[in-house]
């Protein structure tokens, strides 16, 4: 429960309900890892807390009062069951989201594969219609752009897949170059 006092607590022992110094007069320090608490009344001459035995770096202020509550076994079980139910619901939701993302990804991959096949077919058709047009050079320029775009992909699996598709297009273009 929030109040107007500053209590010094240890990050290691805070969950145990240990307050190392109630109503600390030092300037409020909400984060641990500083030497601010060297001059706190709870610190001994050896730099260790007289309440918990930890050093000054482990301490910080809170503006809350800790209370011990006695709960029945049924209340504790209800709390644990509620936490379990929430975790289970979160797990199911996340699993469902992951499945949806995978399905969407697979759909996009199938479309991309279809587009690559369409590109290959259009290149073949174009080479029959316009024998003088050097679309191999045009495709090389596009592949260069695709490679630059692939380098910006941060997911290593997706980047590898994109690079694989680019290599397939390059192999196709090389085959066209040898034919022409």
MOKAMO-V87470 format. One record per helix or strand of 2 or more residues. SS is the DSSP state (H for helix, E for strand). FROM is the first residue (numbers start at 1). TO is the last residue. If there is no record, write none. Layout:
# MOKAMO-V87470
ss->{SS	SS}
from->{FROM	FROM}
to->{TO	TO}
This chain:
# MOKAMO-V87470
ss->{E	H	H	E	H	E	H	H	H}
from->{2	14	36	48	56	59	73	135	156}
to->{10	16	39	49	58	64	129	151	179}
